[in-house]
Amino acid sequence: MIIYKDVITGDEVLSDAFPMKEIDDVILEVETKSIIKKDGEVVPNNSDTGESLEDGAVTVNNVVEAHNLQETQFGKKPDYLAYLKGYFAAVTEHLKKANPSRVEPFKKAAQTFVTKKLLPKFSNLQFFTGSSMEPTGHIALMWYPEGKLDPIIWVWKDGLKSEKV
C-alpha cells in the first residue's frame, strides 16, 4: 500500500486504498463513501432499508476517518486565497529541491485549477487538515458532485510525498 503524506507537515493525507484519478496535472480526485461506525467498528449501513442508525452509531467519511483528517473552515474566499498563496509558495520551495522540472507546470496548472474549478465551487467545499491541524499544511477539499450521495476529495498532488508500507 502507498501512503501519501503532506510534504510540509508529514501528516498522512490519503492512501492508494481508495479509488483516485489525476485531474488537470495538479489534483488527485479521490472517490469516498459514507460509512457507519459504532464503538470504533464499521457496521453495516442499513439506510437503503429505511432503518435508522443504531444508538451510538455515527456516519463518517471513509477517507476522513482512515487518515484522521480534521475539518477546518475558511470564512470567505479571500481567507482561503491567502492560505493558498502561502501553501503554494511552500510547495514550490519543496519542488525546487525535490523535482525542479515540476515547478512551472505546478504553478500554471494550480492557478488554472483554482480559477476555473475550485473557486466556482467554493461555497460547496468542506476543508480538512491533517491530524496535526497545522494551518500551513495541506488542506484537502471535499464536495458533493451533483446527483451523487457520496463526496469526492481533491488533494494537491505536488503537496504530497508517497511512502510504500
Beta strands, then each sheet from edge to edge (+ up, - down):
strand 1: 2-6
strand 2: 12-15
strand 3: 20-23
strand 4: 27-31
strand 5: 34-38
strand 6: 41-43
strand 7: 57-61
strand 8: 70-72
strand 9: 126-129
strand 10: 140-143
strand 11: 152-156
strand 12: 160-164
sheet 1: 2+ 1- 12+
sheet 2: 3+ 4- 11+ 10- 9+ 8-
sheet 3: 6+ 5- 7+
end
